[in-house]
Amino acid sequence: MRYNGITGFAIWMVFASCNGNKINYNASGNFEADEVIVSAQQTGQLLSFSVNEGDLLKEGAIVGQIDMSVQQLQKEQTEASIASLKQKTGSAINQVNVAKKQLSSQQTQLDNLYREKERSQNLVKADAAPRKQLDDINAQIDQLQKQMAVTREQINLYQSNTATQNRSILSEKAPLEKAAQQLQVQIDRGQIVNPITGKVLTSYALKGEMAVLGKPLYKIANTDTLFLRAYITGNQLSSIKTGQEVQVRVDQGEKEYKSYPGTIVWISEKSEFTPKTIQTKEERANLVYAIKVRVKNDGYLKIGMYSEVFFNNKIQ
């Protein structure tokens, strides 16, 4: 949960009014961090969940598992359907082989007829055989060539019909593969993977509970670097810029302070009114600008902690 830095500004203004406006710092506010709420990406029972408040988790760490047994079974069923498609496909190899043997036999007959034709032609030239014998052989050759053409057409038809049938069966493969991929994505989302390196701020779930799609499971933030959100007046804008090095300090005990170097990383483009908690009407009318100061955390700084900023990089 982010703290409203305006509250820090309000405290600063009240403190100023109670101390005769004798303030030696330039701005004040509260520390905050970029908090990430990790939610369930699937619905199911939490079979495992090892997240506790205060845990330091690495990016990519698997911290839990949602029950995905139904999706796993659906994926296996889809993969079995893909495998069965091969058994449904046909082959024309047996019919083609028979036709090829027939064609080979016909080719042998044709070769014999050509030899017989050549012999008959020689006999007819020598007037040793009648012309009708040669005509009969030519008729047989013509008839056999037609039969061979039919056989070749049968081979092509067997192959074409089988290929068409197989394409129809195998066309189911691509949609089934996509369905299996979708189920795998759902299964993968059953794993709860930590998105960033940081500290667990709040845990909302326990092992054995029912996770629902979109339900928050835990909140995490990288607390190695915190951001101090403070507020300045319009008169102070000319004295700061992004990238400027500053000093911040926090209370350490009743009368001592602890200081840290910081860098201004953001200055709001828009002004806003100071909170209504400011006592006088004149002070409420003042416009302020929000800024963010990046501070390296040594483990002492906490989210929501109040801090003061010195723009001249020197604590007075």
C-alpha positions as CSV (number, residue, x, y, z in Angstrom):
1,M,0.0,0.0,0.0
2,R,1.4,3.4,-1.0
3,Y,1.3,6.2,1.5
4,N,0.0,9.6,0.5
5,G,3.0,11.9,0.4
6,I,0.6,14.8,0.8
7,T,0.2,13.7,4.4
8,G,3.9,14.3,4.9
9,F,3.6,17.7,3.4
10,A,0.8,18.4,5.8
11,I,2.9,17.4,8.7
12,W,5.7,19.7,7.4
13,M,3.4,22.6,7.2
14,V,1.9,22.1,10.6
15,F,5.4,21.8,12.1
16,A,6.4,25.0,10.3
17,S,3.5,26.9,11.8
18,C,4.3,25.6,15.3
19,N,8.0,26.5,15.1
20,G,7.8,30.0,13.7
21,N,8.5,28.6,10.2
22,K,12.1,27.8,11.2
23,I,12.7,24.8,9.0
24,N,16.2,23.9,7.8
25,Y,15.0,21.3,5.2
26,N,13.5,22.0,1.8
27,A,10.8,19.3,1.6
28,S,9.5,16.2,3.3
29,G,7.4,13.2,2.5
30,N,7.1,9.4,2.8
31,F,9.0,6.5,1.2
32,E,7.2,4.2,-1.2
33,A,8.0,1.4,-3.6
34,D,6.7,-0.1,-6.8
35,E,4.4,-2.8,-5.4
36,V,3.3,-5.7,-7.6
37,I,0.2,-7.8,-6.7
38,V,0.6,-11.3,-8.0
39,S,-2.7,-12.9,-8.9
40,A,-3.7,-16.4,-9.9
41,Q,-3.8,-17.0,-13.6
42,Q,-5.9,-20.2,-13.3
43,T,-8.7,-21.5,-11.1
44,G,-8.0,-24.6,-9.0
45,Q,-6.8,-25.8,-5.6
46,L,-3.4,-24.5,-4.4
47,L,-1.4,-27.8,-4.2
48,S,1.6,-25.9,-3.0
49,F,2.2,-22.2,-1.9
50,S,5.5,-21.3,-0.1
51,V,5.1,-17.5,0.3
52,N,5.3,-15.8,3.7
53,E,5.4,-12.2,4.6
54,G,8.9,-10.9,4.8
55,D,10.3,-13.6,2.4
56,L,13.0,-12.4,-0.1
57,L,12.1,-13.9,-3.5
58,K,14.1,-14.0,-6.7
59,E,12.6,-13.2,-10.1
60,G,11.5,-16.4,-11.8
61,A,11.2,-18.4,-8.6
62,I,8.4,-21.0,-8.6
63,V,6.5,-20.3,-5.4
64,G,3.3,-22.4,-5.9
65,Q,1.3,-24.8,-8.0
66,I,-2.4,-24.7,-8.9
67,D,-4.1,-28.0,-9.6
68,M,-4.1,-28.5,-13.4
69,S,-4.9,-32.2,-13.5
70,V,-8.0,-31.7,-15.7
71,Q,-6.1,-29.7,-18.2
72,Q,-3.3,-32.2,-18.2
73,L,-5.8,-35.0,-19.0
74,Q,-7.4,-32.9,-21.8
75,K,-4.0,-32.4,-23.3
76,E,-3.2,-36.1,-23.2
77,Q,-6.5,-36.9,-24.9
78,T,-5.8,-34.4,-27.6
79,E,-2.3,-35.8,-28.2
80,A,-3.9,-39.3,-28.4
81,S,-6.3,-38.0,-31.1
82,I,-3.4,-36.7,-33.1
83,A,-1.6,-40.0,-32.9
84,S,-4.7,-41.9,-34.0
85,L,-4.9,-39.9,-37.3
86,K,-2.0,-41.8,-38.7
87,Q,-3.9,-45.1,-38.2
88,K,-6.9,-43.6,-40.1
89,T,-4.9,-42.8,-43.2
90,G,-5.0,-45.2,-46.0
91,S,-2.4,-46.5,-48.5
92,A,-2.9,-47.4,-52.2
93,I,0.3,-49.3,-52.4
94,N,-1.3,-52.8,-52.7
95,Q,-3.7,-51.7,-55.4
96,V,-0.9,-49.9,-57.2
97,N,1.4,-52.9,-57.0
98,V,-1.3,-55.1,-58.6
99,A,-1.8,-52.6,-61.4
100,K,1.9,-52.3,-62.0
101,K,2.3,-56.1,-62.3
102,Q,-0.6,-56.1,-64.8
103,L,1.1,-53.2,-66.7
104,S,4.4,-55.1,-66.7
105,S,2.7,-58.2,-68.1
106,Q,1.0,-56.1,-70.8
107,Q,4.3,-54.5,-71.7
108,T,5.8,-58.0,-72.2
109,Q,2.9,-58.9,-74.5
110,L,3.4,-55.7,-76.4
111,D,7.1,-56.4,-76.9
112,N,6.3,-59.9,-78.2
113,L,3.7,-58.4,-80.6
114,Y,6.2,-55.9,-81.9
115,R,8.6,-58.7,-82.7
116,E,5.8,-60.7,-84.3
117,K,4.8,-57.7,-86.3
118,E,8.4,-57.2,-87.6
119,R,8.5,-60.9,-88.7
120,S,5.1,-60.7,-90.4
121,Q,6.2,-57.6,-92.3
122,N,9.2,-59.4,-93.7
123,L,7.0,-62.3,-94.7
124,V,4.4,-60.1,-96.4
125,K,7.2,-58.4,-98.4
126,A,8.4,-61.7,-99.5
127,D,4.8,-62.8,-100.4
128,A,5.3,-65.6,-97.9
129,A,2.3,-64.6,-95.6
130,P,-1.0,-62.9,-96.2
131,R,-1.6,-59.2,-95.5
132,K,-4.4,-60.1,-93.1
133,Q,-1.9,-61.7,-90.7
134,L,-0.1,-58.3,-90.3
135,D,-3.4,-56.4,-90.0
136,D,-4.4,-58.8,-87.1
137,I,-1.2,-58.2,-85.3
138,N,-1.6,-54.4,-85.7
139,A,-5.1,-54.6,-84.3
140,Q,-3.8,-56.6,-81.3
141,I,-1.1,-54.0,-80.7
142,D,-3.6,-51.2,-80.8
143,Q,-6.0,-53.0,-78.4
144,L,-3.1,-53.8,-75.9
145,Q,-1.9,-50.2,-76.0
146,K,-5.5,-49.1,-75.0
147,Q,-5.5,-51.6,-72.2
148,M,-2.2,-50.3,-70.9
149,A,-3.5,-46.7,-71.0
150,V,-6.4,-47.8,-68.8
151,T,-4.1,-49.6,-66.4
152,R,-2.0,-46.4,-66.1
153,E,-5.1,-44.4,-65.4
154,Q,-6.1,-46.8,-62.7
155,I,-2.7,-46.4,-61.0
156,N,-3.1,-42.6,-61.0
157,L,-6.7,-42.9,-59.8
158,Y,-5.7,-45.1,-56.9
159,Q,-2.9,-42.7,-55.8
160,S,-5.1,-39.6,-56.2
161,N,-8.1,-41.0,-54.3
162,T,-5.9,-42.1,-51.4
163,A,-4.0,-38.8,-51.3
164,T,-7.4,-36.9,-51.2
165,Q,-8.7,-39.1,-48.4
166,N,-5.5,-38.8,-46.4
167,R,-5.5,-35.0,-46.8
168,S,-9.0,-34.9,-45.4
169,I,-8.0,-36.9,-42.4
170,L,-4.7,-35.1,-41.8
171,S,-6.4,-31.7,-42.0
172,E,-7.7,-32.4,-38.5
173,K,-4.1,-32.5,-37.2
174,A,-3.4,-28.7,-37.2
175,P,-6.5,-27.7,-35.1
176,L,-5.7,-30.5,-32.6
177,E,-2.1,-29.4,-32.3
178,K,-3.3,-25.8,-31.6
179,A,-5.7,-27.2,-29.0
180,A,-2.8,-29.1,-27.3
181,Q,-0.7,-25.9,-27.3
182,Q,-3.5,-23.9,-25.7
183,L,-3.9,-26.6,-23.0
184,Q,-0.1,-26.5,-22.4
185,V,-0.3,-22.7,-21.9
186,Q,-3.1,-23.2,-19.3
187,I,-1.0,-25.9,-17.6
188,D,2.0,-23.6,-17.5
189,R,-0.1,-20.8,-16.0
190,G,-0.9,-23.2,-13.1
191,Q,2.7,-22.6,-11.9
192,I,2.9,-19.5,-9.8
193,V,6.1,-17.7,-10.9
194,N,7.4,-14.8,-8.9
195,P,7.7,-11.8,-11.3
196,I,10.3,-9.6,-9.6
197,T,13.1,-9.8,-7.1
198,G,11.9,-8.3,-3.8
199,K,10.4,-8.7,-0.4
200,V,6.9,-10.1,0.2
201,L,4.8,-7.4,1.8
202,T,1.5,-9.3,2.2
203,S,0.4,-12.8,1.6
204,Y,-3.3,-13.4,0.9
205,A,-3.5,-17.2,0.3
206,L,-2.5,-20.5,2.0
207,K,-1.8,-24.0,0.6
208,G,-5.0,-26.0,0.1
209,E,-7.2,-23.0,-0.6
210,M,-9.1,-22.5,-3.8
211,A,-7.4,-20.1,-6.2
212,V,-9.7,-18.2,-8.6
213,L,-8.6,-16.6,-11.8
214,G,-7.5,-13.0,-11.0
215,K,-7.5,-13.5,-7.2
216,P,-4.5,-11.8,-5.5
217,L,-2.1,-14.3,-3.9
218,Y,0.5,-12.0,-2.5
219,K,2.1,-8.5,-2.8
220,I,5.8,-8.0,-3.4
221,A,8.1,-5.0,-3.9
222,N,11.7,-4.4,-4.5
223,T,12.8,-2.6,-1.3
224,D,16.5,-2.4,-2.3
225,T,15.7,1.0,-3.7
226,L,12.9,3.2,-2.3
227,F,11.3,6.4,-3.7
228,L,10.6,9.4,-1.4
229,R,7.6,11.2,-2.6
230,A,7.7,14.8,-1.4
231,Y,6.0,18.1,-2.2
232,I,7.6,21.5,-3.0
233,T,6.1,24.9,-3.7
234,G,6.3,26.7,-7.0
235,N,9.0,28.9,-5.8
236,Q,11.3,25.9,-5.3
237,L,10.9,24.6,-8.9
238,S,13.7,26.8,-10.2
239,S,16.2,25.4,-7.7
240,I,15.8,21.7,-8.6
241,K,16.0,19.4,-11.7
242,T,15.8,15.7,-12.5
243,G,19.1,13.9,-11.9
244,Q,20.1,16.3,-9.2
245,E,21.8,14.8,-6.2
246,V,20.2,15.6,-2.8
247,Q,20.4,14.5,0.8
248,V,17.5,12.9,2.8
249,R,17.4,12.2,6.5
250,V,15.2,10.1,8.7
251,D,14.8,10.0,12.5
252,Q,17.1,7.7,14.3
253,G,16.0,7.7,17.9
254,E,14.5,10.7,19.7
255,K,17.1,13.4,18.7
256,E,19.3,11.8,16.2
257,Y,19.0,11.5,12.4
258,K,20.4,9.2,9.7
259,S,21.2,10.6,6.3
260,Y,21.2,9.1,2.8
261,P,22.3,10.4,-0.6
262,G,19.4,10.6,-3.1
263,T,18.6,11.5,-6.7
264,I,15.6,13.4,-8.0
265,V,14.1,11.2,-10.7
266,W,10.8,12.8,-11.3
267,I,9.1,16.2,-11.0
268,S,5.4,16.5,-11.6
269,E,4.3,18.6,-14.5
270,K,1.0,19.5,-12.7
271,S,0.5,21.4,-9.5
272,E,-2.0,20.4,-6.9
273,F,-3.6,22.0,-3.9
274,T,-2.2,21.3,-0.4
275,P,-4.5,19.1,1.8
276,K,-7.5,20.6,3.6
277,T,-5.9,19.6,6.9
278,I,-3.7,22.7,6.7
279,Q,-5.1,25.1,9.2
280,T,-5.3,28.4,7.4
281,K,-7.3,29.2,4.3
282,E,-4.3,31.0,2.8
283,E,-2.0,28.0,3.2
284,R,-4.7,25.7,1.6
285,A,-4.7,27.9,-1.4
286,N,-1.0,27.3,-2.1
287,L,-0.1,25.0,-5.0
288,V,2.5,22.3,-4.6
289,Y,4.4,20.0,-7.0
290,A,5.1,16.3,-6.3
291,I,8.7,15.0,-6.7
292,K,10.3,11.6,-6.4
293,V,13.7,11.0,-4.9
294,R,15.4,7.7,-5.4
295,V,17.3,6.4,-2.4
296,K,19.4,3.3,-2.0
297,N,18.1,1.3,1.0
298,D,20.5,-0.2,3.5
299,G,17.7,-2.2,5.2
300,Y,16.8,0.5,7.6
301,L,14.4,2.4,5.4
302,K,10.8,1.2,5.4
303,I,7.8,1.9,3.1
304,G,5.8,4.8,4.6
305,M,8.7,6.1,6.7
306,Y,8.8,9.9,7.0
307,S,11.8,11.7,5.7
308,E,13.2,15.2,5.0
309,V,15.0,16.4,1.8
310,F,17.8,18.9,1.5
311,F,18.3,20.2,-2.0
312,N,21.7,21.8,-1.4
313,N,23.0,18.3,-0.7
314,K,24.1,19.5,2.7
315,I,22.3,18.8,5.9
316,Q,22.2,21.9,8.1
